[in-house]
Amino acid sequence: MSDKPSYLGLLNAVSLAESEAYEYLTAWAAVTRHEGVQATLRTVAAREGEHGMAFAKRINELGYDLRPGPDDPKRAERLALACSTEVSDYDKMHALGVARIAEDTGKSGPDIFDTFFSDHSIDVQTGELLGRYIAEERDTGRRLRACYLAVKAEHEASRASKPKKSSKKKRNKDMRRLEHKVDALCDAVEALQRSATNGKNGRAGAKAGLSR
């Protein structure tokens, strides 16, 4: 029977995920201009980085080494998105999973951490580490949810203050239609003036003929 801890895979997975999250959250915090988003990201990133190292350390204490995961083809894409100054915080929140975390945090009932202690062989020291990790992750979820809802409200208010493209197009179309009507009216007035002038000249010529 192997003495290898049955929960070693869990520790490894947590360490890798937290270290990756630290990477792109730190990059995002460095470029955002939103003070509230920056403050939240820095707090969360610090936790993620510490979790990554703490779980790697615990694996080492148990006599094993952290195993790297399979190559993630989208890792570079996520990091590039996090570093971008062209993509809004709102769009990043959707692309990088913050919006999903905010939605899940708002739900009642069990979460993904409820099964972590289903393995009753977890030793005391690892249990303490997992307990603190879970408590901080749940608090992180609440912080990210509050941050997301604030950014979402700002995004929706900004959209509401801008004229819709359809309305703008309709106004432009109405303006062109009005301009055409004004042009036609001007043409009609000019034609009427010419007609009146020609008629006046004709009458003047006829009177001149009669007077001869």
C-alpha positions as CSV (number, residue, x, y, z in Angstrom):
1,M,0.0,0.0,0.0
2,S,1.4,3.4,-1.0
3,D,2.0,6.0,1.6
4,K,1.5,8.8,-1.0
5,P,-1.2,11.2,0.3
6,S,-4.4,10.8,-1.6
7,Y,-4.9,14.6,-1.6
8,L,-1.6,15.4,-3.2
9,G,-3.2,16.0,-6.6
10,L,-5.6,18.6,-5.0
11,L,-2.7,20.4,-3.4
12,N,-0.8,20.4,-6.8
13,A,-3.8,21.7,-8.7
14,V,-4.5,24.5,-6.3
15,S,-0.9,25.6,-6.3
16,L,-0.8,25.8,-10.1
17,A,-4.1,27.6,-10.5
18,E,-3.3,30.1,-7.8
19,S,0.1,30.9,-9.2
20,E,-1.4,31.5,-12.7
21,A,-4.1,33.7,-11.3
22,Y,-1.4,35.8,-9.5
23,E,0.4,36.3,-12.8
24,Y,-2.5,37.8,-14.8
25,L,-4.2,39.6,-11.9
26,T,-0.9,41.4,-11.1
27,A,-0.5,42.3,-14.8
28,W,-4.1,43.6,-14.9
29,A,-3.7,45.7,-11.7
30,A,-0.6,47.3,-13.2
31,V,-2.5,48.8,-16.2
32,T,-6.0,49.5,-14.9
33,R,-6.9,53.2,-14.3
34,H,-9.8,52.3,-12.1
35,E,-8.7,52.8,-8.5
36,G,-11.4,50.4,-7.1
37,V,-10.5,47.7,-9.5
38,Q,-6.8,48.2,-8.9
39,A,-7.2,47.9,-5.1
40,T,-9.3,44.8,-5.3
41,L,-6.9,43.1,-7.8
42,R,-3.9,43.8,-5.7
43,T,-5.5,42.3,-2.6
44,V,-6.7,39.2,-4.5
45,A,-3.4,38.8,-6.4
46,A,-1.4,38.9,-3.2
47,R,-3.5,36.1,-1.8
48,E,-3.3,34.0,-5.0
49,G,0.5,34.3,-5.1
50,E,0.8,33.4,-1.4
51,H,-1.5,30.4,-1.9
52,G,0.5,29.2,-4.9
53,M,3.7,29.2,-2.9
54,A,2.2,27.9,0.3
55,F,0.7,24.8,-1.4
56,A,4.0,24.2,-3.3
57,K,5.8,24.4,0.1
58,R,3.4,21.9,1.7
59,I,3.9,19.5,-1.1
60,N,7.6,19.7,-0.5
61,E,7.1,19.2,3.2
62,L,5.2,16.0,2.4
63,G,8.3,14.7,0.5
64,Y,7.2,15.5,-3.0
65,D,7.7,18.1,-5.7
66,L,5.2,20.3,-7.4
67,R,4.4,18.9,-10.9
68,P,3.8,21.4,-13.7
69,G,0.5,21.0,-15.5
70,P,0.0,20.4,-19.2
71,D,0.8,23.3,-21.6
72,D,-2.2,25.7,-21.7
73,P,-2.4,27.2,-25.2
74,K,-4.6,30.0,-23.9
75,R,-2.3,31.1,-21.0
76,A,-0.4,33.6,-23.2
77,E,-3.7,34.9,-24.6
78,R,-5.1,35.5,-21.1
79,L,-1.9,37.3,-20.0
80,A,-1.9,39.5,-23.1
81,L,-5.5,40.4,-22.4
82,A,-4.7,41.2,-18.8
83,C,-1.8,43.5,-19.9
84,S,-3.9,45.3,-22.6
85,T,-4.7,49.0,-22.2
86,E,-7.2,48.8,-25.0
87,V,-9.6,46.4,-23.3
88,S,-12.0,47.8,-20.7
89,D,-12.1,46.4,-17.1
90,Y,-15.7,45.4,-17.7
91,D,-14.7,43.3,-20.8
92,K,-11.7,41.8,-18.9
93,M,-13.9,40.7,-16.1
94,H,-16.0,38.7,-18.5
95,A,-13.1,37.3,-20.5
96,L,-11.0,36.4,-17.4
97,G,-13.8,34.8,-15.3
98,V,-14.4,37.5,-12.7
99,A,-18.0,37.9,-13.9
100,R,-18.6,34.2,-13.5
101,I,-17.0,34.2,-10.0
102,A,-19.3,37.2,-9.1
103,E,-22.3,35.2,-10.3
104,D,-21.4,32.0,-8.5
105,T,-20.7,34.0,-5.3
106,G,-24.2,35.5,-5.4
107,K,-25.8,32.0,-5.4
108,S,-26.9,30.3,-2.2
109,G,-26.0,26.7,-1.4
110,P,-22.8,24.6,-1.7
111,D,-19.8,25.9,-3.5
112,I,-16.8,24.2,-5.1
113,F,-14.9,24.1,-1.8
114,D,-17.5,22.1,0.1
115,T,-15.9,18.8,-1.1
116,F,-12.3,19.6,-0.2
117,F,-12.6,17.9,3.2
118,S,-14.4,14.8,2.0
119,D,-11.0,13.1,2.2
120,H,-10.8,12.2,5.9
121,S,-7.2,11.3,5.6
122,I,-6.0,14.9,5.3
123,D,-3.4,15.6,8.0
124,V,-3.8,18.4,10.5
125,Q,-1.2,20.8,9.0
126,T,-2.6,20.4,5.5
127,G,-6.1,20.8,6.9
128,E,-5.1,24.1,8.5
129,L,-3.7,25.3,5.2
130,L,-6.8,24.3,3.3
131,G,-9.1,25.9,5.9
132,R,-7.4,29.2,5.6
133,Y,-7.3,28.9,1.8
134,I,-11.0,28.2,1.6
135,A,-11.9,31.1,3.9
136,E,-9.8,33.6,1.9
137,E,-11.1,32.3,-1.4
138,R,-14.7,32.8,-0.3
139,D,-13.8,36.3,0.9
140,T,-12.1,36.9,-2.5
141,G,-15.3,35.9,-4.2
142,R,-17.2,38.5,-2.2
143,R,-14.7,41.2,-3.0
144,L,-14.7,40.4,-6.7
145,R,-18.5,40.3,-6.8
146,A,-18.7,43.8,-5.2
147,C,-16.0,45.1,-7.6
148,Y,-17.8,43.6,-10.6
149,L,-21.2,45.0,-9.7
150,A,-19.7,48.5,-9.3
151,V,-17.9,48.3,-12.7
152,K,-21.0,46.9,-14.3
153,A,-23.2,49.7,-13.0
154,E,-20.7,52.3,-14.3
155,H,-20.6,50.5,-17.7
156,E,-24.4,50.5,-18.0
157,A,-24.6,54.1,-16.9
158,S,-22.1,55.1,-19.5
159,R,-24.0,53.2,-22.2
160,A,-27.3,54.8,-21.2
161,S,-25.7,58.3,-21.5
162,K,-24.6,57.7,-25.1
163,P,-27.1,58.0,-27.9
164,K,-27.9,54.6,-29.5
165,K,-26.6,54.1,-33.0
166,S,-30.1,53.4,-34.3
167,S,-31.4,56.7,-32.9
168,K,-28.4,58.6,-34.3
169,K,-28.9,57.0,-37.7
170,K,-32.6,57.9,-37.6
171,R,-31.8,61.6,-36.7
172,N,-29.3,61.7,-39.5
173,K,-31.8,60.3,-42.0
174,D,-34.5,62.8,-40.8
175,M,-32.0,65.7,-41.2
176,R,-31.2,64.6,-44.8
177,R,-34.9,64.4,-45.6
178,L,-35.5,67.8,-44.2
179,E,-32.5,69.2,-46.1
180,H,-34.0,67.8,-49.3
181,K,-37.4,69.4,-48.6
182,V,-35.7,72.8,-47.9
183,D,-33.7,72.5,-51.2
184,A,-36.9,71.6,-53.1
185,L,-38.7,74.6,-51.5
186,C,-35.9,76.9,-52.4
187,D,-36.0,75.7,-56.0
188,A,-39.7,76.2,-56.1
189,V,-39.4,79.8,-54.8
190,E,-36.6,80.6,-57.3
191,A,-38.8,79.2,-60.1
192,L,-41.7,81.3,-59.0
193,Q,-39.6,84.4,-58.8
194,R,-38.3,83.7,-62.4
195,S,-41.8,83.2,-63.6
196,A,-43.0,86.4,-62.0
197,T,-40.1,88.3,-63.4
198,N,-40.7,86.9,-66.9
199,G,-44.3,87.7,-66.7
200,K,-43.7,91.2,-65.6
201,N,-41.2,91.8,-68.4
202,G,-43.8,90.4,-70.9
203,R,-46.5,92.7,-69.6
204,A,-44.1,95.6,-69.8
205,G,-43.3,94.7,-73.4
206,A,-46.9,94.5,-74.3
207,K,-47.7,97.9,-72.8
208,A,-44.8,99.4,-74.7
209,G,-46.2,98.0,-78.0
210,L,-49.6,99.4,-77.3
211,S,-48.2,102.8,-76.6
212,R,-46.5,103.0,-79.9
